[in-house]
Every structure is written in C-alpha cells, then in structure tokens.
Amino acid sequence: MDDSRREQIYNEVIRILSTDLEVSADEIANDTMLNSELPFDSLQLYEFVIDLEEAYNIKLPDEMLDQMKTVDDIVSLIMRLTEGK
C-alpha cells in the first residue's frame, strides 16, 4: 500500500472533517470514532459525504458508509475506491 497516498488522503479527510464540523484538526485522530466522538448531525454527515465524493470523484454507497466506524475506515474506503485513478 502506498503510505504517502494514505497520508495524503488522511490529511484531506481530516481537513474536510474539521471544516464541516468546525472542530480543530488536532481533535481528530486515525482511530476517532465517527458516530460517538465527532459531533455530527445528519446535515453535517451529508455535507461530509458530498465533500468527500467531490474531492475524490467517487460515489460512497450508503451500505459502505454504514460500516465506517473510524477515520481510518474512511481513509481505507477512499483508497479502495480510488485505486487506479
């Protein structure tokens, strides 16, 4: 796996999360739990998904999103969906 690519995606996910949720990027870690540790309401979650889809030109299926528990899960999913792009 390409570590520099993973780090780049991770940094972008953190940037989007901190912007959408108006929290410091320092408060978000690789193992941060999305549902319990981040102050998402349904609109913010929707905006976050849209921002990710636009940033990476991908479609995030709802059934995949339901399985995402941590920031690292999202980074891994984006890596899988953007492989070869």
C-alpha positions as CSV (number, residue, x, y, z in Angstrom):
1,M,0.0,0.0,0.0
2,D,1.2,3.5,-0.8
3,D,1.9,5.2,2.5
4,S,2.3,8.7,1.1
5,R,-1.1,8.3,-0.7
6,R,-2.7,7.1,2.5
7,E,-1.2,10.0,4.4
8,Q,-2.4,12.5,1.7
9,I,-6.0,11.1,1.8
10,Y,-5.9,11.0,5.7
11,N,-4.8,14.7,5.8
12,E,-7.6,15.7,3.3
13,V,-10.2,13.7,5.3
14,I,-9.1,15.4,8.5
15,R,-9.2,18.8,6.8
16,I,-12.8,18.2,5.5
17,L,-14.0,16.9,8.8
18,S,-12.5,19.8,10.8
19,T,-14.1,22.3,8.3
20,D,-17.5,20.6,8.2
21,L,-17.7,20.1,11.9
22,E,-15.9,23.3,12.9
23,V,-13.5,21.5,15.2
24,S,-9.7,21.6,15.4
25,A,-7.9,19.1,13.2
26,D,-5.9,18.3,16.4
27,E,-9.0,16.8,17.9
28,I,-9.4,14.2,15.2
29,A,-7.2,11.1,15.1
30,N,-6.9,8.0,12.9
31,D,-8.9,6.0,15.5
32,T,-11.5,8.7,16.2
33,M,-15.0,7.1,16.3
34,L,-17.2,8.8,13.8
35,N,-20.6,8.3,15.5
36,S,-19.6,8.7,19.1
37,E,-16.6,11.1,19.2
38,L,-17.5,13.6,16.5
39,P,-20.4,16.0,16.8
40,F,-22.2,15.1,13.5
41,D,-25.8,15.9,13.0
42,S,-27.5,14.4,9.9
43,L,-26.9,17.5,7.7
44,Q,-23.2,17.7,8.6
45,L,-22.8,14.0,7.8
46,Y,-24.5,14.5,4.5
47,E,-22.2,17.5,3.7
48,F,-19.1,15.5,4.7
49,V,-20.1,12.7,2.3
50,I,-20.7,15.1,-0.5
51,D,-17.4,16.8,0.1
52,L,-15.5,13.5,0.0
53,E,-17.3,12.5,-3.1
54,E,-16.4,15.7,-4.8
55,A,-12.8,15.8,-3.6
56,Y,-12.1,12.2,-4.9
57,N,-14.7,12.0,-7.7
58,I,-16.2,8.9,-6.2
59,K,-19.6,7.7,-5.0
60,L,-19.9,6.5,-1.5
61,P,-22.6,3.9,-1.2
62,D,-24.8,4.1,1.9
63,E,-24.2,0.5,2.8
64,M,-20.5,1.1,2.8
65,L,-20.8,4.3,4.9
66,D,-22.9,2.4,7.5
67,Q,-19.8,0.2,8.0
68,M,-17.4,3.1,8.6
69,K,-16.7,3.4,12.3
70,T,-13.4,5.4,12.4
71,V,-11.5,8.0,10.4
72,D,-9.1,5.2,9.3
73,D,-12.1,3.2,7.9
74,I,-13.0,6.2,5.7
75,V,-9.4,6.6,4.5
76,S,-9.2,2.8,3.6
77,L,-12.5,3.0,1.8
78,I,-11.4,6.1,-0.3
79,M,-8.1,4.3,-1.1
80,R,-10.1,1.2,-2.4
81,L,-12.5,3.4,-4.4
82,T,-9.7,5.5,-6.0
83,E,-7.3,2.7,-6.8
84,G,-6.0,3.1,-10.3
85,K,-7.3,6.7,-10.7
